[in-house]
Amino acid sequence: MAERKVTVMSEVGLHARPAATFVQTAAQAPFDVTVAKFGVPPVNAKSILSVLALDVRQGETIVISAEAEGADELLDRLAAIASAP
Amino acid sequence: MSADRLAGVGVSPGAGYGPAHRLVREIPEPPRGSRHGGDAEAERRRAERALEQVAADLSARGDRAGGEARDVLAAQAMMALDPGLASVVAELVGQGVSAPRAVFEAFGKYRDLLAGAGDYLAGRVADLDDIRDRAVATLEGLPLPGLPQDPPEPYVLVARDLAPADTALLDPVAVAAFVTEEGGPTSHTAILARSLGVPAVVGCAGATAIPPGTRVLVDGSTGAVRLSPAEEEVARAMRADADQDALLATVTGPGATADGHAVPLLANVGGPADIAPALAAGAEGVGLFRTEFLFLDREDPPTWEEQQDAYRAVFEAFSGSRVVVRVLDAGADKPLDFLPPPAPEPNPALGERGVRMFRHYPDVLAAQLDALARAAEGTSARVQVMAPMVATVEEAAWFADACRTAGLPSSGVMIEIPAAALRAADIAAVTGFFSIGTNDLTQYALAADREAGALAGLQDPWHPAVLDLVALAASAAAAAGRECGLCGEAAADPALACVFAGLGVTSLSMAALALPRVRAALARHTLDACRRAAAAARAENSAAAARAAARAELPALAELSL
């Protein structure tokens, strides 16, 4: 299982444009991708509604995970989106 | 076949042509326990196609709008196509639940999740409800709720009746005509249509049964509504309409009655976009410069410089003319984040709004008056400033003082509360001029909330009680040697405009599009005829009778097809 732990840096958190970009990118993967916040069960990273409901604010840490061959490149891209200011 | 012809009462002249859009306020909840016929896979596909359709519409709207709106609408399209939502729908349909009910419940699940995540997501909850309603409407074959967003061509708005709340966000350029099943010549629809210059037919039986998208030709003079007309018929109607506009356009120059009694015709301006149409329509100045546009939808008040620039743009466009500025009218239907009411209000229309709000935030008023005074320097516009929602002499005097302190020589008050009209003589003693706001004056005189669609019948400026209040204010102003203008939507009704002139109103301010018709109506009647029309209207005991009596004294209206 590959995973990335990142702190969300955007002022709006993982909402609005960062959330849309994040979900659109995850949706391109042919495998399952999840995102979790501390203390909350992981949700489908391809679901905008689930990601919004996670309500990740600026400064919070999330874990992005995928269980597939070659997931590293996608997880790096997602981590970069989530940690962009 | 008679089903392709409907008839109602023409209340706003002109011809309009476009696809019908049926205005629906709410999409009813699909009944709990509604089941599909048994083919779960077909039903699931039906739900999927409806959601795809909604997403495609949202994306197309975004592409037409461009800019920031494109991103917002693309995000909403993503919500409609959400895989989590789709799997909840599939699960419910698999259990036998009908597609509309399954979609409704699936959205409900995410709605609860987002609503539980706190204030930050409140806006998303409203988005989600809108997407849900669109998907359910698509599945049920119902028209989509609300006004069309960024329509590709002007549409004919069809409704049972229109309330101010329905039309607040209406873009007049996007509407070819109004057709309502209910309502009379004095309804909100009629007043709004005239003020926007949009043709309208009201009381049109069968209107709400017009299939959405049907091309409709509307004659706002005769009340004829033609469904799917031939091209030649549309072309003929449009030519006749253009001829009528050309006839009205021959009446130019300052507003005056046939015998030369001047009634300056001014424009209502709500932002920079209204300046050019006002000048093009020959407005002699601005009778109501609404300043809310600078303050709405923001967390902090606009800076002093920002205000000054916006005011100067209007003053320079109308150099040499009168510009009547209404200071910020916050509260009630226009709440502002940075001017919260001091306590929760059970009835905002009767709460802290207009000048009352400034008593709590005198710094905001001082900053606005200061910006106005500076903007007026170096322009030749005759700047006058007025306060909304004045009820007492004490408030009028307080505002006049604040204006003097800021160096603004001409200050006045709006007459929109019955108490102010009843005691207009007292108020005239401490203020420079009046401007009657008929929308609020009607709301308060008849105790009928402007936001309440069901009370549309009472929101009628033709009501003799409203005309009496106008008469009181105008005669008190005349006795004190003060001007008494009028700036509500009612001024856009050519017949009412003549009645107001007859009651002693000294200037009329309205949406620019309404100016040519009002100018033509005044030019064809003497001041004496206007006075007779006013007296005849006040002698009646209902709005409808008042209108009929006034029109009987104003024969040229019919000749002008007004």
Interface residues (C-beta under 8 A of the other chain):
Chain A: H15 A16 R17 A19 A20 V23 Q24 V43 N44 K46 S47 I48 L49 S50 L52 A53 L54 D55 R57
Chain B: D71 A74 A75 M78 M79 D82 P83 G84 L85 Y110 L113 L114 G116 A117 G118 Y120 L121 R124 L128
